[in-house]
Amino acid sequence: MAAGNNLALPSSSSAATAILLLLVLLAPAQTSITDVAALSLLQKGLRDPNGELTSWVWDPDLPNPCSWSYVTCDHPDHRVTGIHLVGLGLSGVINRYLAKVEFPKYLEIPWNLIEGSIPMEYGQMENLVSFDLSGNWLSGSIPPQLGWLQSLVYMRIDHNQLTGPIPSDLGELHNLLFLDLASNDLCGIVLIYLERFPLSSFADNPRLKLPEMDGSRPSNLTSDDDTGC
């Protein structure tokens, strides 16, 4: 057999992923093809035992994802404005390419089995109003880039395995009305710039210390000095 015949051809899955990456990186940002490619790459990183995302198939005759399950779009531009994958039994990781979806207001993937870290690139999704990744197995630190989301009103990343301090950048979210960081393994001190949020927003982080705001603190937050990161 000739040596050249020993070269392995890329699998169809690998080739499809490469094409999607090219579309995400090279397609004009003003087109819905970028949304299609970014969502398709998200799907490829997830395991979907219940077949909830079977409609996520790119059809050349319908060159936008507006008919896909759990996706909402604006009209008439057909750009994605919401991703709502709530409690679908999904596992795997969420990748940075999702930030290429240009106009989403809602990124909601709570109560699944998502692992890995929160991509710092999500701080580029400047139109986000609601950001909810609660109830997963996310680990690593909270990206300070989330402080760039100036339109954000609602943020939940509670009930994960996040570690490290709360970034001071979150204090720049002046439109934020609801914040929940509870039930993680965050450490350090809750700085005074977050005092407008209730103590329950930080509960069940045993290494986290609260500032002296009103003299009260949840019983599950230690008062020991040895709570640094």
N, C-alpha and C positions, 0 to 999 in steps of 0.2 A: 504494500500500500504506500502511495506517495506520502511524503512527509506533510505536504500541504493539506492532505485529507484528514490529518489528525487535529486540525484546528476546530475547536468547538464553536458552533454558531450560538449567538446569544438567544436566550429563550424569548418567546413572544412576550412574556410578562416583562422581562428586562427591557426589551425594545420599546414596549408601550410606555414604561416608566420614563425612559430616556426622551421619548417624544413629548411626553407631558412636561418634563422639566424644561425642554427647549421652548415649549409654548408659554410656560409661566415666565421664563426669563427674557424671552425675545418678543412676545406678542405685544402690540400696543396696549398700554394700560387702559385705554378708553374703550376697549372691546370686551364683550361678554365671554369671548374665548378664554381670556385669562381666568375668569371666574370658574369656568368649566374645568380647566386644567388644574387649578389649585384645589378644587373640591375633589377631583379624581385622585390627586396625590394624597389628600387626606384619607380618602376611602382605602387606598392601597396600604396605608399604615395601620389600618384597623382590622380587627377580627369581628365578624358580624354573624354570630351563630344563629340568630333569628331571622336573617335575611331582610333586615329592616331597610337596607340601602340598595336593594336590587334595582330600584328605578334609577340609580345613579349611573346611567349609561349614556355616553355621548352619542347623539344621533345627528349626523350632518344635516338632516332636514329640519332639526330643531336646535340651532346652534347656541342655545343658552340652557341653563339648568333650572329654569323657572317651574318646570313640571315635575321636578324631582321631589320626593318625599322629604319633609322636614326642612325645606328651603323656601324662603319667601323672597320676592323680588318687587322692585318698583315697576311702574309702567309710565311711559311706553318704552323706556330704555332697556328693560329686561336685565338690569344689574341686580346682583344679589344684595339684599338688605338684611337678611336674617338667616342664621343657621341654628336650628333648634333640635338637638339630638339628646332629648331628655329621657333618661332611664331606659335605654334601649339594649342594655346588656353588651355594649361594645367594649372591646379591650384593645390593647396595643398602645400606640403613641400618637400624639398630635404633632405634626411637623411645622417647621417655620414657613413653608410655602403658603400656608393658609393666609398669611398676612398679605399675599398678593391679591386677595379678594378686596377690591378697592373701597367699596361703599357700605360695608355691613354696619348696621346699627345694633344688631343683637348677635352675640356669639355665646351660645348656651349649650354646653355639653355636660350637664351635671348627672350625677348618680349613674355612672357607668363604672368601668374597670380600667380607666386610662392610667397608664404608667408614664415614667419619664419626667422630664422637667417642663416648665412653662417656657416656651420659646420667647426670647427677648424681643424678637421681631414683632410680636403682637402689640408692642408699644407703638408701632407705625399705623395701626388701624384707628386713625384719628376720628372717625365718625362714630365709634362705638358708644352706645348709651348704656347697654347692659352686657356685662361680662361675667359669666357664671360657669365655673369649672368645679363646683363643689361636689363632694361625695365621690371622689375618685381615689387613686393611689399615687397621685403626683408627688414627686420628691424634689429635692434641691431647694434653692432659695427663691424668694419672690423677685422677679426681675425689676430693677429700679426703673427700667424703661416703661413700665406700666404707668408711671407718673406722667407720661406724655399724653395720656388719653384725656384730654381736656373736656371732652363732651360727656364723659362717663358719669352716670347717675347712680348706677347699681352695680356692685361688685361683690361676688361671692367666690371665695376659694377655700371655704371651710371644709372640714372633714377630709383632709388629705394627710400627707406625710411631709409637709413642707418644713424646712429648717432655716436657721439663720435669723438675723434681725429683720424687723420691718423696715423697708427702705424709707428714708426721710422724703424721698421723691413723691410718695403717696400724699404728702401734705400739700402738693401742688394741685390736687384734684378738687378744685373749688366748687364744682357742680355736683360732687358726689354726695348723695343723700343716704345711701345704705351701704354699709361695709360689714362683711363677715369674714373673719380670719380664724374663727374658733376651731378647736379640735385639730390642731397641727402640733408641731414640735418647735415652734418659734421661740426665740430667746432674746435676751437683752431687755430693753426698757421700751414701753409704749410712750412715745414722746408726746409732749403736750399738744402738738398740732393736730392730734387725733382725738382730743378730749370731747369733741362734739358727738362722738359715737358712744353708744352704751357699752358698759363693761362686758356685756354678753358677746359683743363682737370679737372679744379676745379670749374668751373663756377656754378652759381645757388646753392651755399651753403651759405646762407645769414650769417651764424655765423662763417664763415671761413675767416681767415686773411692771406694775402699773405706776404711773406718777400719782402723787398725792393730789387728787382732784377734789373729792368731796368727803374723804375719810372712809369711804366704803370700798371694798374690793371683794370679788368672788372668792369663796372659800377654797376653790381649786387652784388659785394663783398663789404661788409661794411668796412669802415676805422675806425669805432668806436672801442675804446679800450675794450668795454664790449662784447667781443666775445669768452670768455673762455668757456670751457665745464662745 
